[in-house]
């Protein structure tokens, strides 16, 4: 079986599917990942075969590739990325490349990032079973309403029959890498959805565990990260560091590959800044994490049963922060209300109240009860062979 994975050029979109790619390859199937040329090294760093296709850009550095994104406020920039890039230029550029790829390597199954629509159109054209996968709370009703007209227009341009409700986006199967309890109660479920187990995959080829990890364990440890796309938000890391410096804790700040730790300036004695350490290795030592409400960070924290303090910035992060509070696994602070004393007090509360860690442990149990990779691979093999699945 040939399996095509199509992913937008963002680490947070790639990481959830890496273990599934590896499982299918271990089962003897041909696996190919397609993404933007500048993102191919990131895909290859996880040991996956990558094909550079479509528009060349990086989600973490959109402002460098697109002048229009440079001065936009966060919410306006997200809508622009959703409508003009995800549902616009990336589709126009990738779809012809997929057609050319199919002349020499035609897949039996297509699995696509929920924000990547060219692979959906390609699969619909060729009657290939297709799967979308969701991470976080993106592409909810609001996103579908905002991007729907552009997506429908791309379908018309592709010569396909109208689908005004866009049901065909999820025609065969949709994966969610999270338990059903993570979805907002008011969210309408997609009938073809299967919830599957999240497996963290943040250690890249060549990454080595730092020696100082073994030295942790004195005072409580608080980790601070802003992921791969938001580590250059002006002043945010600096505010977090100032808030944590006055607490009786040790702090590890991961600044990200695109921001040198030295850019953070002189650090308090209890703060260590590094470019990158896999959270799956760091969080088992931690007592709390402060982050941007990114999906992979939340799920990795859950699997370590580490309570979370969330500072949502854009995209689906505010929705995820609301869900985390509803589940009792952490607390959130809106950026508009963010102050050094306020953040310090919230972190102090999360460290002192055992209920947050207990709720996170319960959430971890929900994750671990979901179907794991071998079962998911069997489901995909059946879909490719039969062309359809009975709804769960």
N, C-alpha and C positions, 0 to 999 in steps of 0.2 A: 504494500500500500504506500502510495506517495501522499504525504501530508504537507500542505502549504500553510505556514503561519505568516500572517501579515500584521505588522505592529507599527504604530506611530513611533517616531524616534524619541522616546522618553523612557528612562530607566524604570520608572514606576509602572509603566505599561508592560514592559518586558519581563520584569522579575517574576510575576505570578505564573507565567506560562513556561519558564525554563524547566522546572521539574517535569512538567508534562511532555515537553519536547524530548527530554532525556528518556523518559519511560517509553515513549513510542519508539525511539531509536533502539532502546534495549530490547524491545519486542521484535526487532528486525525490520522496521519500516523505514522508508526514506523520508527524512525530515528536512525541510528547507524553510528558513526564515527570510522574509523580504522586508526591507525597510530603507529609509533614506541613506544615501551613500555615506554621509558623515557619521551615521549611527552604526554602521557595519562593524567597526572595531569594538564597540560596546557589546554587540551580539556575540562576536567571536570571543570576547573575553570570558564568556560562559561556556566555551567549547562547542558552540553551535555553528553549523554551516549557514552563512549569510549571503544573500544576493542583494547588491545595491541597485535599487529600483526607485523610480518616482522622483518627486521633488526633493532637493537636497536642503535639509534644515534640521535643527535640533530644538526640541521643546524647551530645554533648559537654557537656550540662548536665542530665543525667537527674536529678540530685539536686534541682535547682530545680523540676522538674515533678512529681517523685514523692518524697514524704517518706520512703517506705520505703527508698529507696536511699541515704539520707544517711549512715547510720551503719554500713553494711555493709562488711566487708572486701572487698578487690578480687575474690577468687574467688567469694564468695557473691553479690556484686553482679552479676557476669557471668552466673551461673546464673539469677539472678532476671530479668535483662534477657532472657535467652534463652527462658525458659519462660513468664514472666508478660507480657512485652511482645512480643517477636518472635513467639512462638507463641501468644500470648494476646490481650491487649486490642487490639493494633494490627490483628490480623486481624478481630476482631469489629467494629471501627469502620470499617475500610477496605473490607471486602467489600461492604456495602450501598452505599457511595459509588461503587464501581466499577460496580455494577449500574445506578445512576442515570446515571453517565457514559455507559454503553453505549447508553442510550436516545437519545442525541444524537450519540454518537461511538463507534462500536464498532470495536475494532481487528481487524486481520487477523493480527497477531502480537503476542505478549506476551513481553517480556524482563524478568526480575525479578532483583533482588538476591537472593543465596542465602539471606539471612536475612529475606526478605519472602515471606509465604505466602498472603496474600489474593489476589494476582494469579494464583498457581497454582490456587487454588480457583475463581476466576472463569473462567480459561481452561478448566479441566476441565469446568465446568458448560456452557460454550458451545462445546466442542469446537474451541477455538482453539489452534493450535500454540503451544507455550510453551518458553522458553529460560531457564535460570538461569545466572548468571555468578558465578564464584568469585574471590575476592581473598584472598591469603594461604592459611592452612591452617585457616580456620574451617569449621564444619559437617562436620568429620570424623566418624568413627564415634562418638567420645565425645559430640559435640554431638547427633548424631542419636539416640543412646541416651537422653540426658538430656531432650531436647525431644520425642522421638517420641510419647509418650503424649498430650501436649497437641496436637501437630500432627494426630494421628489423630482426636482429639476434635473439632477444628475441621472436619475433613473430614466427620465424621458430622453435625455441626450444619449443614453446607452441603448435606446431602441427597445426598451422593455415596457410591458403593459403597465398602465397606471396602478399605483398602490397608495392612495391618498392617506390611509391610516398607517402605512409602513409596517404592516404585519409581517411582510416577507423578510424584514431584517432579522427576525427570530424564527424563521420558517421551520427549521429542523431542530435546533438545540441552542440553548443559552446556558453557559456556566456562570455561577457566582461563587467566587472564592471566599465565601463567608456563610455563616449560618443564617437561616431565615429570620432569626430574631434581630439581625443587624439591619434589616429593612425597616423603614418607617411604617407604622401601622396604616397610614393613609395612602401608601404607595400601592398602585395597582400591580399585582403580580403578572409577570409575563408567563403565559401558559406552558411554554417549552423549557422553563428554567429548571435546572438541577443545581443544587447547592453541593459544592465539593470542598474537600479539605485543602486549606491553605498550607503550603510548604514554603518556608522562607528560603530564598536563594539569593543571597547578597554577597557571597564570597566568590570573587572572580579569579580567573587563572593568574597565578603569580602573587596573590594576596597572602601575606604571612601574618600570623597572630603576633601582636607586639608583646615583648617580654614583660612589660609593666602590667599586663592583665593579671598575672599571677600575684602581683603585689597589692591588688585591691582587696578590701575587706576590713579596713579599719573603721572609719566613720561611714555613715550612709552615703551611697553614691547616687548622684543625680546626673543623668545623661541629657545633653541638649543637642538637638539636630534640627535642621530645616530642610532636610532632604536634598534632592538634586536640582530642583527648579527654583527654590526660594531662598537659597543661602546668601543671596546678595541683596535682600530687602534692606534698604538703608536703615541702620541703627538698631535693627531687631536683635541680632546676636549680642550687640553691646548692652542693650537693656537687659536681656536675659542674664548675661554674665554679672552685671551689677546687682541684680536681684539675688542671685544665688551666692554671690561672694560673701554676704553677711550671714549666711546660714552655717550651722555646724555640720557641713557636708563636704565631701569631695565631689568635684565636678569634672566631667569629661565632655568637651565640646567637639563635635565632628563638623568641620567647616565645609566639607565637600570637595570634590576634585577640582571644581572651578573657582575655588577661593582658598588662597593660602592661609594657613593659621596665623602667619605673621601679620596679615591684614587686620587682625582683631586688636592689635596694639598690645601694650603691656598688660599682663594678666595677673589677677590676684593669686596669692600663694596656693589657694585651694582649688585652682582651675587649671586643667590641662587641656590644650587645644591640639587636635590632630586633624589631618585632612580626611582620612577615612579609616574606619574600623568596621567590619561587618557587625550590624546590630545584633545579629543572631549569636555572635560570640561575646559581645559587650553586655547585652541586657541581662543575661543570667547573673551578673555580678551587681546589678543595679537595684535601687529601691524606688526610683521614680524616673520618668522621662518627660522632658519638656519638648514639644515639637509643634509642627505646623498642621497637624491633623491629616497627614498623608496616610493612605490606606495601608501600604506595606509596613510603615512604621507602627501603625496601630496593631496590625495583625502579629507582627513580630514581638511587640510588647506583650500582647495577649498570651502568646505561646511561652513567654517567660514569666507570666503572671505579674507583670510590673505595671503598677498604676500610672496614669498618664495625665499630663497637663497640656491642654491643647490651645494653640493660638492660631485659629484658622485664618487664611489669607485670601483665597479665592477658590474658584472651581467648586467642587463638591465638598470642600473642607468644612464650611459652616454646617452642612447637613451631617457630616460625620461627627463633628463635635457635639451636636445635639443628640445623636444616637449614643455616643459614648457616655454622656451625662445621664441619659435615660436608662442605660444599662448599669449605671453606678460604678463604671470602671475608671472614672476620672472626672476632672473639672475643666471647663474651658473659660477663656477670656477673649472677648472681642478686641480686635486691635484698636478700635476707637476708644476703648476703656482701659487700655493697657498702661499700667504705671509700674515703676520699680517696687514700691511698697505693696501694691495690689498683687503682683505676681509672686512676690516673696511670701505673702500670707497664704496664697492658694497652694504653693508648693509645700509650705509648712503643714497645712491641713492634710494634704494628700499623703505626706509622710507619716503623720501622727495617727490618722484614722484607719484602722485595719480593715474596715469594710470595703475600701476601694480594692485592696489586694484580694480580698475574698471574692468580690464580684468578678475581678479579672480572672481568678482561677476558675470560677464557674463558667465564664465565657470561653476560656481555654477548653474546658470539657466539651462545650458545644461544638467547637471547631474540630476537636479530635474525634468526635463521633461521626463526622461526615465521611462519605465515600472517599477512599484514598486512591492513589495513582493507578494501581493495577486494575481496580474496578472501573475507573474512568476510561482507561485505555481500552478495556474490553467493550465498553459502551460505544466508543468511537469506532472501533473495528466493526461492530454490528451496524452502525449507522452507514459507514462507507459501503458495506456489503449489501444492505437491504434498502438503502435510500431514504429510510424514515424510521422513526421510533414511536412507540406508544408513549403517550404523555404519562409522566410520573403521577 
